[in-house]
């Protein structure tokens, strides 16, 4: 993985605990940085957007966003509101369907509607066949609308700590493929 690119790790609702693959990646990659939110349990979109934008602006050089769960919606809201050429791509994992009360909790409602806009950079949507926060068909629909590649990794739940992925080598391969695509200008 290119060390000149900063991986901006963006957790979702309730943060990513120490056994979440995002936390493992933060420990593994020197070129990674975590977006910190003041309140992980009661997310307010405008506050989370501000903190994400600040984190992006603090990075000197190219950035690849690595978002999980509610943070996927956050990234799409950020794209609607802000712009910088420093963001080179995004890996969007387990996009929580904030428009669906069946799939997501009440505290995520202020993140709706999910922005349905093409992303201005290469991206990949990674989903699981049995994610309780989004159906695989809805995740595939998001990917198509956003102009993202789509990858289903089988039955891995919400692709979180409960999925017991640790360093999630398959995810690193997906990330490396995205970075290669960015490097090749695709």
N, C-alpha and C positions, 0 to 999 in steps of 0.2 A: 504494500500500500504506500502511496506517495505521502511522505511526511510533510510536504509543503502545503498540503490541503488540511485544513482544520475540520475535524468531525465535530459538529455541534450536536451533542446528544440532548434530545428534548423528551423528557418523560411526560406521561399523561397524568390523569387523576390519581391522587394518593402517592405520587412519586414512584420511582423504581427502587425497590429495596435492594439490599446487598446481594441477594441471590438472583436478581434480574440480569438478563444478558446485557442490558445497557450499562449496568454497574461493572460487570466483568470487562466490557469493552473500555470503559473509562480507566480501569486499572491496566489494561493491556496496551492501549495505544497512547503514546506520549503526545500525539497530535490531536487529542480529543479534549473537549471541554463541555461541561454540563450547564444547561440553562436552569437557573434557580428561580423558583416561584415562591412568593411569600406565604401563600396558603395553598397547599397541595390538595386539601380536602374540600374546599369550597371555592372552586375556580371562578374567577370573574374574567371574562374574555378581554376586556380593555386592559386590565392589569397584566394578564399573561402576555398579551400582544406587546405591550410596552417592554416587558422584561425580555421577550424574545428579540425584539428589535434592538434593544440595548446590547444584548449578547452578540448579535450579528455585527453591529457597528464596532464593537470592541476588537473584533478579529481583524488583523492586518493580513490581507491576502485571501485566497480562495477558501470558500466554505462549502461543505456538503452537510445538509441537514439530515439527521437520523432521528425520526420522530416515531413515537409509539402511542397507540391508542388515541386518547383525546388530543394529544399533541399533533396528530395528523390534521385534524380540523383547524387547530391553531396555525399550522403552517399555511393552510389554504386561506385562512383569514388574513394572515400576514401578507401573502402574495396579492390579495385584493387591495390592501392598504399601502404597502410599502414597495420599494424597488431598490435593488442594488445589484450591480454586475458581479459582486463578490460571491453571491450564492450561485454555485455551479451545478447543483443537483440536489436531489432528495431521495432518501430511502424511507418509505412510508409504511410502517408495520402495524397491522391490526387496527385499521382505521375504525374507530368507534362511530357507529351510525347515530350521531347526535339528533337526527330527525326522528328517530324511532324510540318511543317510550318503552317498547317491548325489549329493546336491546341495550339501552343506556339509562343510567339513573337520572333523577330529577335535577341534580346539581349540574348536569351538563347542558341543560336546556338553553342557557344563555349563549351557547356556542352554535346554536342553530339559526338559520338553516346552514347546512353544510354547503360551502361554496362549490359550485359546479362550473368551474372555469378551467381553461387549459393552463397548465403550468408553463412558465417561460424558460424552463431548464429541463434537462433530462431527469427522469424520475422512475422509480419502480415501486409498485404497490405489492406488499407481501401479505398474504392472507393464509388462514388456516381453514380447513373444511368444517371445523367444529367450534369456531369462535363464537362465544355467546354475546359478543358486543356488536357483531356485524355478520350478516349472512354472506356466504362466498359469492352469491350472485350480485349482491349490492356492492361488495368490494370490487368485483370485476367491472361493474358499471362505473364506479368511481374512477378506476384506472382508465377506462376508455374515454370518459369525459375529460379527465385531467391530462390525457396524452401520455400516460405512464405505461411502462411495461407492467405485466401482471404475472405474479408467481404465487401458486398455491404450494405450500410446503406439507400438505397432507393434514393429518389430525394432530394438531399441537395446541389445541385450546386457544387461549388469548395471546399466545406467544409471549408469555411473561414468566415470572419466577415459578409459578405453579407448573409450567411446561418443562422445568428442569433442564434448560438448555445450556447453562453456564456460559462458556465462551461462544457458543452458537456458531460453530465452524461453517455450517451451511449459510448462515447469515453473512459471515465474513466473505464467503465466496460470492454471494449476491452483491455485496457492497463493492468488492473488487471488480466485478463485471460492470457495475455502474461507473466506477472510477475510470475504467478502461474506455467505456463508451464516451465519457466526458472528455478524456484525453484525446480520443480520436475525432472529437467534434460531431458526434452523432446525437 
